[in-house]
Amino acid sequence: MTQEIFTLSGENFHLRRAVESDVVPIVELMVNDVLRRAENTATAEDRTEYIDAFHAIDADPAQLLVVVTDDAATVVATMQLTIIPGLARMGATRLLVEAVRVDEKKRGNGLGTAMMEWAIAEGQRRGAALVQLTSDKSREDAHRFYERLGFEPSHVGFKLFL
């Protein structure tokens, strides 16, 4: 994957495949998310599990973990893409977009839109006929954001923690 550059409000942002050294900044974005703070920790003792997970993601050709950095090489956003082949819809391939995080100081300048437009194009490049994502019920601002991009609320999601 080649690096993409977005210039938004006079600032350059660099979207690229994540590398191991990005894991801690990605976790920090998750820890800064009020809804997910309790599920994540950025302490040094817990990094092994995150590094192991990163290696599993990075080794799987159906997965693409990306980060967005600013000109100072600070990770300011991330998302994970998963390509899912399927039999439904006449064998349609789906792109699942997960774990979208944008640093709250970088919101409102079009970065999230640029990221999602890139993800949609990447899905098309990989043969996806459908892009899907989930969003916590309480994230009303995110729901409006996705709807502005053309996404339609279509399903009720369920989880079973094991």
C-alpha positions as CSV (number, residue, x, y, z in Angstrom):
1,M,0.0,0.0,0.0
2,T,1.3,3.4,-0.9
3,Q,1.0,6.4,1.5
4,E,-1.8,8.8,0.9
5,I,-1.6,12.5,1.7
6,F,-4.6,14.6,2.6
7,T,-4.2,18.4,2.9
8,L,-7.0,19.8,5.1
9,S,-7.3,23.3,6.5
10,G,-3.6,23.9,5.4
11,E,-2.4,20.8,7.3
12,N,-0.9,17.7,5.8
13,F,-2.0,14.3,7.0
14,H,-0.3,11.0,5.9
15,L,-2.4,7.8,5.7
16,R,-0.3,4.6,5.7
17,R,-0.3,1.0,6.8
18,A,0.4,0.7,10.5
19,V,3.7,-0.6,11.8
20,E,4.5,-2.1,15.2
21,S,5.8,1.3,16.6
22,D,2.3,2.7,15.9
23,V,0.6,0.3,18.4
24,V,1.1,2.4,21.5
25,P,-0.3,5.6,19.9
26,I,-3.2,3.6,18.5
27,V,-4.0,2.2,22.0
28,E,-3.7,5.8,23.3
29,L,-6.4,6.9,20.9
30,M,-8.6,4.0,22.2
31,V,-7.9,4.9,25.8
32,N,-8.9,8.5,25.1
33,D,-12.3,7.3,23.8
34,V,-14.7,7.8,26.7
35,L,-16.8,4.9,25.7
36,R,-13.9,2.4,25.3
37,R,-11.5,3.7,28.0
38,A,-12.4,0.9,30.5
39,E,-11.7,-1.8,27.8
40,N,-8.2,-0.6,27.1
41,T,-5.0,0.3,28.9
42,A,-1.9,2.0,27.7
43,T,0.4,0.8,30.5
44,A,3.7,-0.8,29.5
45,E,2.8,-4.1,31.3
46,D,-0.1,-4.7,28.9
47,R,1.6,-3.9,25.6
48,T,2.5,-7.5,24.8
49,E,-1.2,-8.4,24.1
50,Y,-1.5,-5.4,21.8
51,I,1.7,-6.2,20.0
52,D,0.6,-9.9,19.5
53,A,-2.8,-8.7,18.2
54,F,-1.0,-6.3,15.8
55,H,1.1,-9.1,14.4
56,A,-2.0,-11.3,13.9
57,I,-3.7,-8.4,12.0
58,D,-0.6,-7.5,10.0
59,A,-0.1,-11.1,8.9
60,D,-3.6,-11.6,7.7
61,P,-4.1,-10.4,4.0
62,A,-7.8,-9.8,4.7
63,Q,-6.9,-7.1,7.3
64,L,-5.5,-3.7,6.9
65,L,-4.7,-1.5,9.9
66,V,-4.0,2.1,8.9
67,V,-2.9,5.2,10.8
68,V,-2.9,8.8,9.9
69,T,-0.1,11.0,11.0
70,D,0.5,14.7,10.9
71,D,3.6,16.3,9.6
72,A,5.3,15.7,13.0
73,A,4.7,12.0,12.5
74,T,2.3,11.9,15.4
75,V,-0.5,9.3,15.0
76,V,-3.7,11.3,15.0
77,A,-6.2,8.7,13.6
78,T,-6.6,5.0,12.8
79,M,-9.0,2.5,11.4
80,Q,-9.0,-1.2,10.6
81,L,-10.4,-2.6,7.3
82,T,-11.4,-6.2,6.9
83,I,-12.3,-7.8,3.5
84,I,-15.0,-10.5,3.9
85,P,-15.8,-12.8,1.1
86,G,-19.3,-14.2,1.3
87,L,-22.1,-16.1,-0.4
88,A,-24.8,-13.6,0.3
89,R,-25.8,-11.1,-2.4
90,M,-24.6,-13.4,-5.1
91,G,-21.1,-13.9,-3.7
92,A,-20.5,-10.3,-2.8
93,T,-17.3,-9.3,-1.0
94,R,-17.8,-6.9,1.9
95,L,-15.5,-4.3,3.4
96,L,-15.9,-4.0,7.2
97,V,-14.6,-0.7,8.7
98,E,-13.9,-1.0,12.4
99,A,-12.1,0.9,15.2
100,V,-12.2,4.3,13.6
101,R,-10.6,6.8,15.9
102,V,-9.7,10.4,15.2
103,D,-7.9,12.5,17.9
104,E,-10.5,14.9,19.2
105,K,-8.1,17.9,18.5
106,K,-8.1,16.9,14.8
107,R,-11.9,16.5,14.4
108,G,-14.0,18.9,12.3
109,N,-11.5,19.6,9.5
110,G,-12.6,16.9,7.1
111,L,-10.1,14.2,8.2
112,G,-12.7,11.6,9.0
113,T,-14.4,12.2,5.7
114,A,-11.1,11.9,3.8
115,M,-10.4,8.6,5.7
116,M,-13.8,7.1,5.0
117,E,-13.6,8.1,1.3
118,W,-10.2,6.5,1.1
119,A,-11.6,3.3,2.8
120,I,-14.5,3.1,0.4
121,A,-12.1,3.5,-2.6
122,E,-9.8,0.8,-1.1
123,G,-12.8,-1.5,-0.7
124,Q,-13.7,-1.0,-4.3
125,R,-10.1,-1.6,-5.3
126,R,-10.2,-4.9,-3.4
127,G,-13.5,-5.9,-5.1
128,A,-16.0,-5.1,-2.3
129,A,-19.6,-4.6,-3.3
130,L,-20.7,-3.3,0.1
131,V,-19.1,-1.3,2.9
132,Q,-20.4,-2.0,6.4
133,L,-19.6,-0.7,9.9
134,T,-21.0,-0.6,13.3
135,S,-21.3,2.3,15.7
136,D,-22.2,2.4,19.4
137,K,-25.8,3.4,19.8
138,S,-24.8,6.4,21.9
139,R,-22.5,7.9,19.2
140,E,-25.2,10.1,17.7
141,D,-22.6,12.5,16.1
142,A,-20.9,9.6,14.5
143,H,-24.2,8.3,13.2
144,R,-24.9,11.7,11.5
145,F,-21.4,11.7,10.1
146,Y,-21.8,8.2,8.5
147,E,-25.3,9.1,7.2
148,R,-23.8,12.3,5.5
149,L,-21.4,9.9,3.7
150,G,-24.3,7.9,2.4
151,F,-24.4,5.1,4.9
152,E,-27.8,3.9,5.9
153,P,-28.7,2.4,9.3
154,S,-29.9,-1.0,8.3
155,H,-29.4,-3.6,11.0
156,V,-29.4,-4.1,14.8
157,G,-26.0,-5.4,16.0
158,F,-25.6,-8.0,18.8
159,K,-22.5,-9.0,20.8
160,L,-21.7,-11.9,23.1
161,F,-18.6,-11.4,25.1
162,L,-16.6,-14.7,25.6
